[in-house]
Amino acid sequence: MNWKQGLMHGLLSAVTSSLAAIIYNGIYSKAFIVNFSAVLNVSGILFSSTLGCLLMAVSYIIFTRKWGIKAAGFMNIGFVAISFISILGIFNFHLPLDIESPELFPGLAIPMHFFPALGFLAFTPFFSYWRVNK
């Protein structure tokens, strides 16, 4: 796996997961008539999705070069585990007092934590990580 191909994988995954999160945000906000844009806005979604997907891509490149394709399975398990662990922060997050219906915030934010890993893992078969020579 070369850097160009790995980073393209990360960027494609970031665009896809960002779009999914933005669409989900719009649907959720209209369905429940809530506005959490003060704490969860488009720029935050773009930043977090891009950062997460690029970190996954860089770790894939480094670990598959060092340990071969067998490392990819462990990386996938790690990405899913990190997504689950990151949810714990949502329950400890304190919303501003002027936001209505704060009990609906976890329903918006929790699925978004899975979008970067889901997008990255969905595109993984299209990139040739399995061609890593050891």
ZARO-900390 format. One record per residue (C-alpha): residue number from 1; residue in one letter; chain; x, y, z. Coordinates in nm, 3 decimals, padded with zeros to 5 digits, always signed. Layout:
NUM, a, A, X, Y, Z
...
This chain:
1, m, A, +00.000, +00.000, +00.000
2, n, A, +00.145, +00.331, -00.101
3, w, A, +00.071, +00.663, +00.066
4, k, A, -00.118, +00.809, -00.229
5, q, A, -00.363, +00.519, -00.245
6, g, A, -00.402, +00.506, +00.134
7, l, A, -00.472, +00.878, +00.163
8, m, A, -00.721, +00.860, -00.125
9, h, A, -00.899, +00.586, +00.070
10, g, A, -00.908, +00.811, +00.376
11, l, A, -01.034, +01.116, +00.185
12, l, A, -01.303, +00.919, -00.001
13, s, A, -01.419, +00.774, +00.329
14, a, A, -01.415, +01.119, +00.491
15, v, A, -01.631, +01.270, +00.217
16, t, A, -01.877, +00.982, +00.236
17, s, A, -01.902, +00.980, +00.616
18, s, A, -01.933, +01.360, +00.626
19, l, A, -02.218, +01.354, +00.375
20, a, A, -02.393, +01.076, +00.566
21, a, A, -02.360, +01.270, +00.893
22, i, A, -02.480, +01.598, +00.741
23, i, A, -02.781, +01.428, +00.582
24, y, A, -02.858, +01.242, +00.906
25, n, A, -02.830, +01.570, +01.099
26, g, A, -03.082, +01.736, +00.868
27, i, A, -03.328, +01.447, +00.879
28, y, A, -03.302, +01.411, +01.258
29, s, A, -03.339, +01.784, +01.319
30, k, A, -03.650, +01.808, +01.100
31, a, A, -03.806, +01.488, +01.233
32, f, A, -03.774, +01.587, +01.599
33, i, A, -03.786, +01.965, +01.550
34, v, A, -03.460, +02.026, +01.736
35, n, A, -03.160, +02.244, +01.666
36, f, A, -02.826, +02.136, +01.805
37, s, A, -02.622, +02.353, +01.568
38, a, A, -02.466, +02.536, +01.864
39, v, A, -02.277, +02.220, +01.961
40, l, A, -02.290, +02.003, +01.647
41, n, A, -02.247, +02.197, +01.323
42, v, A, -02.134, +02.120, +00.969
43, s, A, -01.775, +02.235, +01.021
44, g, A, -01.742, +02.010, +01.327
45, i, A, -01.884, +01.717, +01.134
46, l, A, -01.644, +01.775, +00.844
47, f, A, -01.344, +01.812, +01.075
48, s, A, -01.414, +01.507, +01.288
49, s, A, -01.498, +01.281, +00.993
50, t, A, -01.190, +01.390, +00.801
51, l, A, -00.960, +01.354, +01.101
52, g, A, -01.098, +01.010, +01.189
53, c, A, -01.077, +00.875, +00.835
54, l, A, -00.727, +01.010, +00.773
55, l, A, -00.604, +00.862, +01.102
56, m, A, -00.752, +00.527, +01.000
57, a, A, -00.585, +00.548, +00.658
58, v, A, -00.244, +00.634, +00.802
59, s, A, -00.268, +00.355, +01.059
60, y, A, -00.369, +00.108, +00.785
61, i, A, -00.069, +00.208, +00.574
62, i, A, +00.177, +00.186, +00.861
63, f, A, +00.047, -00.136, +01.018
64, t, A, -00.003, -00.329, +00.693
65, r, A, +00.347, -00.233, +00.579
66, k, A, +00.496, -00.346, +00.907
67, w, A, +00.290, -00.660, +00.982
68, g, A, +00.120, -00.744, +00.652
69, i, A, -00.245, -00.785, +00.572
70, k, A, -00.312, -00.980, +00.893
71, a, A, -00.288, -00.649, +01.076
72, a, A, -00.589, -00.517, +00.881
73, g, A, -00.833, -00.742, +01.068
74, f, A, -00.702, -00.623, +01.402
75, m, A, -00.719, -00.264, +01.279
76, n, A, -01.086, -00.311, +01.183
77, i, A, -01.166, -00.448, +01.530
78, g, A, -00.980, -00.155, +01.681
79, f, A, -01.173, +00.102, +01.475
80, v, A, -01.505, -00.045, +01.583
81, a, A, -01.392, -00.060, +01.947
82, i, A, -01.278, +00.303, +01.938
83, s, A, -01.615, +00.402, +01.788
84, f, A, -01.797, +00.232, +02.074
85, i, A, -01.566, +00.383, +02.337
86, s, A, -01.609, +00.732, +02.191
87, i, A, -01.982, +00.711, +02.262
88, l, A, -01.913, +00.730, +02.635
89, g, A, -01.812, +01.094, +02.594
90, i, A, -02.159, +01.184, +02.469
91, f, A, -02.319, +01.082, +02.796
92, n, A, -02.078, +01.305, +02.988
93, f, A, -02.126, +01.601, +02.752
94, h, A, -02.304, +01.901, +02.904
95, l, A, -02.520, +02.096, +02.662
96, p, A, -02.576, +02.471, +02.707
97, l, A, -02.877, +02.547, +02.926
98, d, A, -03.065, +02.728, +02.648
99, i, A, -03.090, +02.422, +02.422
100, e, A, -03.434, +02.264, +02.409
101, s, A, -03.485, +01.886, +02.435
102, p, A, -03.132, +01.792, +02.545
103, e, A, -03.249, +01.431, +02.593
104, l, A, -03.261, +01.397, +02.212
105, f, A, -02.893, +01.485, +02.164
106, p, A, -02.755, +01.130, +02.213
107, g, A, -02.988, +01.003, +01.941
108, l, A, -02.827, +01.247, +01.701
109, a, A, -02.464, +01.218, +01.807
110, i, A, -02.424, +00.846, +01.875
111, p, A, -02.484, +00.721, +01.517
112, m, A, -02.245, +00.987, +01.386
113, h, A, -01.961, +00.827, +01.583
114, f, A, -01.991, +00.518, +01.364
115, f, A, -02.002, +00.693, +01.024
116, p, A, -01.622, +00.736, +00.979
117, a, A, -01.545, +00.372, +01.063
118, l, A, -01.839, +00.249, +00.858
119, g, A, -01.734, +00.458, +00.558
120, f, A, -01.372, +00.354, +00.587
121, l, A, -01.450, -00.016, +00.620
122, a, A, -01.700, -00.001, +00.333
123, f, A, -01.434, +00.125, +00.091
124, t, A, -01.151, -00.098, +00.213
125, p, A, -01.211, -00.379, -00.043
126, f, A, -01.164, -00.131, -00.328
127, f, A, -00.807, -00.056, -00.222
128, s, A, -00.528, -00.309, -00.253
129, y, A, -00.415, -00.360, +00.104
130, w, A, -00.394, -00.731, +00.033
131, r, A, -00.111, -00.671, -00.214
132, v, A, +00.129, -00.574, +00.062
133, n, A, +00.450, -00.772, +00.022
134, k, A, +00.625, -00.877, +00.338
